[in-house]
Amino acid sequence: MSQDTKICIAYIACRLISGKRIASLCDLSQLEEVETTSLLDAAFLKEFDEKFADYMPGYAGDCTYKYTTGNGNSIEIFINGRTFIVHITDTAAYFIGNVQGDIIYLYDHDNSAHFKYRILRCVEEEGKQLEERASAQSQRKQETLKKVEQQN
């Protein structure tokens, strides 16, 4: 499986378990930062987020989700607490993992390989940062206008 596929699986599991929409994460095995918008499957993740926009995360017990994209690819996700199993339908590939805080552990059963990702930024955090910057700019603009008015 490609690195993009594994990161998409980590993203989806994290989204369903914790509710976090990851903007970027670090592949700790390669010490490499990955922006989710740069993934080949970024459209898949956007479509997934739109479908699960109202989903309320929590400590699910024995929940199974099936997600099929517009182009027909399907995955089945089983969640129990913070642990997950993902099966890519019509293949022998499946992944086991868990989410612990900002760390996502993933085991690729097909290739007997372990992966570990750290969440660096979430979409909500980026949105808050943009709002804070816009608010600060607006405040500076208002202060400048007041100073100009006082000088006149």
PyMOL commands that set and color helices and strands:
alter all, ss='L'
color gray80, all
select helices_A, chain A and resi 3-18+36-38+42-51+123-151
alter helices_A, ss='H'
color red, helices_A
select strands_A, chain A and resi 22-27+32-35+60-68+74-81+83-88+94-100+103-108+113-122
alter strands_A, ss='S'
color yellow, strands_A
deselect
rebuild
show_as cartoon
